[in-house]
Amino acid sequence: MTRFFAKDPYPSICRSGTHERLRSLCFLFCALMMFHSNRLYSQTTGPARSGQFTFSGYLRDAVNGETLLNATISISPGGIATQTNAYGFFSIALAPGKYKVSFSYTGYTLLQQDIDISKDLSLNVSLLSTAAQLQEVTITAEKKLRRTNTVALGIQQMDMSRIKKMPSFMGEPDVLKALLTMPGVTSAGDGAAGFSVRGGNTDENLILLDEAPVFNSSHLLGFFSVFNPDAVKNVTLYKSAFPAEYGGRTSSVLDIRMKDGNNQRLSVNGGISNIFSRISLEAPIQKDKSSFIIAARRSYIDFLAKPFLKGDNKNNVMYFYDLTAKANWKLNEKNTLYLSSYIGQDVFSFGGQANLKWGNTTGTFRWNHLFNTRLFLNTSLYYSRYNYSLLFHSTDDNISQSYDWRSNIKTYGVKPTLTWFLNNHHQIKAGAGIIFYDFYPGQGILSNGQVKNAVTLIDRYGTESSLFAEDTWKITPKIQLQAGIRLTRYDYLGHTDLYYFRDTTPGVRKPLDHTIYKDARTPVATWTFAEPRVSLRYEIEKNEYIKAGYSRSTQYIHLLSNTASPTPIDLYYPSTNNIRPSLTDQFSAGWVMIPRGTQWEISAEAFYKKMNDVLDFIDNADLNLNPKVEGELLQGKGKSYGIELEVKKEIGRWQGFANYTWSRSWRKTTGIGNGDWYRSLYDRPNILNISVVYSYNSKWTFSANFNYSSGTPATFPDTRLDIQGLSIPFNSSGNRNTYRLPAYNRLDLSAIMKGHQGKKLKQEWVFGLYNAYARPNAYSIYFRQNKDNPSIKEAVRLSILGTVLPSVAWNFNF
Amino acid sequence: MNFSSNKIKFSGRTLRSPRSAAAIVILLAAIAMILGSCEKVIPLSLPANSLTYLDGFITDKPGVQSVKLLKSVGYLDNGNPQPLSNANITLTDLTLGKDYAFGYTNGAYSYDPGSAVAIGLVGHVYRLRVNYSGASYEARDTLKRIPPIDSLNYTYKKDDGNKKDGYYVSFFAVDAPGASDYYWIRAYRNGQRNGYTFDQVSIDGAYREDTNDGLEFIYPIRQAVTANDKPYLIGDTVGVVMRSLSKSSYDFMNISLVQLFNGGLFATVMANAPANLVNQTAGDKGRIYGWFGMVGERESSIIIK
């Protein structure tokens, strides 16, 4: 342990071998919370502060009873505005008197109501969706979590109704595909799993499905995400200045909230497209009190392909499915319970000889408790598991051989979070979290005839504990500050084999010195960090703001992947006695305005990100099922910076956005190239996204997406070593990513036709053209000898999407 | 557009191990089926550089052995690397304490011990010394044991979407028991290296240490001497050459072979093959790339009838 502290590169305030400083900080924190709580209880009976009362309540959809997240409540006179939290709850302190309240939310009709405050007032408010009214195509009411009404920078929110209008891949609306149209978000190319936010790596995104982390967000590589569009309510991406409640990843937080389920009536949604079908059912268990949703999808490309396959291929299996379910019970006015779960699997089997499966399982139990109208507690318990297995079997040549490999990662967590609507100047959020990790790197069994040999890697364990507090403080009517701190401690635990390596030339496989089995499940290596998160917003004039922010974040688990796209068999690995946690500092500043009399939002954000101890790999690293894998790893620095510009219009017959990002992303690792800065895989300096939705009439809606991106960096050979008849590509500079693939561009089109809108059954057809002008964008360029004439050398461009992909989907709802 | 470009190919050298092999192969096939991914040879201008390197594999076969010292050309240049003639190359059998001075003729440095005599002996340690351009370079390697190829056989298979109509050859060998053995396997069609197959490297007849010691070579390696997109035809002479490698020579070949087909969704970052010749001359900055390796070699062939 001391060995690592000695090497500590972080100027962290609470790093100490004895943890005493952390303990004292924790104590202070708890004392602070107790102090606040005591004060709170005393407030429940009388006016909150010098004659003020509390106006609180929940906002819901009038038709299906879904709570509305981040809806805006504004009060006049006084110009006070607040937003509902992740459970649709709001609370405002008001002096006695008469007020006009406006409740607004994207896609919903604005509701105004007069209230008379002479005592604490609690209201349950229902808003009517404009879609539900089926009148006009023009969508009115507008206000949600957007740049003008948040303090922090780098927040982007998308609701499913918006995502469903965008052109989709194979007719399936997709959360992650939509995300890739946002400024600062990119990927390694078509079909690549995962996404990069502001030049970070794909494993640096905390993807939460109802608070449970999701380790692999993709079905069929990167083509579809695991999130069923019919079960998702809201998607929020934090690219910088993350709220203090989130931690454990350094690049972004993608917070996906599932629908609660219709608590008014039975409702069925579904869709059939050329690649898969989905159906969801939601209904009240007890009207207004409890409801559930259950949503399922399955792909059937293997059924469709069967008639075209020959021989053994007829037995090929290739499908994925997922099941998403959630239920909620409102026990009484103060207590609500939620239970949500996700199960998904991808299954591939070829010719009866090879079988590959992977999938996620998550479960979340949440308890919302209202101590009083100003103090809201949510406690979440969650479980998440990612597993894969790979099986080979062959009896060819009369020799029975098989290979069986399986691996998984399991996570258990608990997170209580308290929101305290102190007054109209302070809203405080505080809480704690503990996560227990169990990594099973895997077992591979090779059977050859009667002989079996196994390579078994035993489990690795870790815990991540955190305490956080954050105040959103309206300092003056023009200045707001959101300041928080997150204290985290990570322990790599025993009950496993510990590996110790000798030092060697960086970039060369580290030789193993010795291995020790430590039986006790007690800390082997410990790190503690304090992560400040600060954002400041200044209102220049009405609807024009400047913002600035700083955040620090740390990461203790790492995806072992050295391929262009992560594969389903890559595994997360904890920080160990040999792998330091990575740490990122991000500075950002921005400007946003809504020009007077327009519906346009114009914004600009700049960021600078400094990354420490980013994981990298020696050349030709062996990352799978390798007990000595820590000897294959390198840790280096990274930096990224850029400017994101966006113009957006979310109201009216024409809606859409255009964003342009200029950004760079670099890495520097001793042992890679000659130790200089080199471009990361996600260094794509120029990215332009344009997305337009046009509501032609009540029947037809058209939409288009266009993307232009600089090519992905690549390493090419400048010479070759002709050895024993093989032409081995060689890069004489040794530097990585000095070239670029050709620039990427793609246009997608879609048309939505509303079919018969009956009293009960409502239906629509979605026609799509993905990659409409059939551009074979380069995913990679590789080099080979011509198969027939080895003296000819070839550069080969691989395009994952070689052509235009048409799609048709039929969606229904009753 | 080419739906067949990413056929299932257990022998594919995309793969560094059987696990990633399977996963990648399965997924690529899936993608190709759904999306019609396409590959196209494109014109590309690359800057060209030139390095001095050694192609230095010496076998345990009797007769003439030769190595080449070459000046490399740009990857896409159609020209051949230029032989360098002004070096002195000496092989030393350190176990016997015997020197073999290699002389330059016809683009290569060679030594002829007589048609029945082998200079490569199993278990012996060898040093190759290259004196070139005022500097002296040295590398060492050990010649490892090599089991025989027991047999080759073939079967006719019909087009099933993955495999084309034709004859599929399997080769059979049993790993030598005890200790890790490293092999390099290559297929020949009518005396020429079969450009449709990928050379294989193997540990104990499988892909990983301690999994297959002393056993039959595993299925994917056995049948990697046939390419699914171009199986053999009646009249073809199919040859299989298997070489034994030291651990360091195996690492060199493994990295090199990965670079030969490093495309696709799961391409790894390009890595340079290591070199084992070390410059012994103090203060001299010269480098010679490439590899010196001592290999045991066995071969077998079969005519498809």
Interface residues (C-beta under 8 A of the other chain):
Chain A: G191 A192 L220 L221 F223 I275 I301 A305 L309 K310 G311 D312 N313 M318 F348 F350 G351 A354 L356 L390 F392 S394 D396 D397 I399 Q401 Y403 W405 G444 L446 N448 G449 V451 N453 V455 N562 T563 A564 S565 T567 P568 I569 D619 N620 D622 N624 L625 T715 F716 P717 D718 T719 R720 L721 D722 I723 Q724 G725 L726 S727 I728 P729 F730 N731 S732 S733 G734 R736 P776 Y779 S780 I781 Y782 F783 R784 Q785 N786 K787 D788 N789 P790 S791 I792 K793 E794 A795 V796 R797 L798 S799 I800 L801 G802 T803 L805
Chain B: M1 N2 I8 R16 S17 P18 R19 S20 A22 A23 I24 V25 I26 L27 A29 A30 I31 M33 I34 L35 G36 S37 C38 E39 K40 V41 I42 P43 L44 L46 P47 A48 N49 S50 L51 Y53 D55 F57 L70 S72 V73 G74 Y75 L76 D77 N78 N80 P81 N153 K158 D159 D160 G161 N162 K163 S170 F172 R193 G195 Y196 D199 A206 R208 D210 T211 N212 D213 L215 E216 I218 Y219 R222 Q223 K230 D251 N254 I255 S256 L257 V258 Q259 L260 F261 N262 G263 G264 L265 F266 A267 T268 V269 M270 A271 N272 A273 Y289 G290 W291
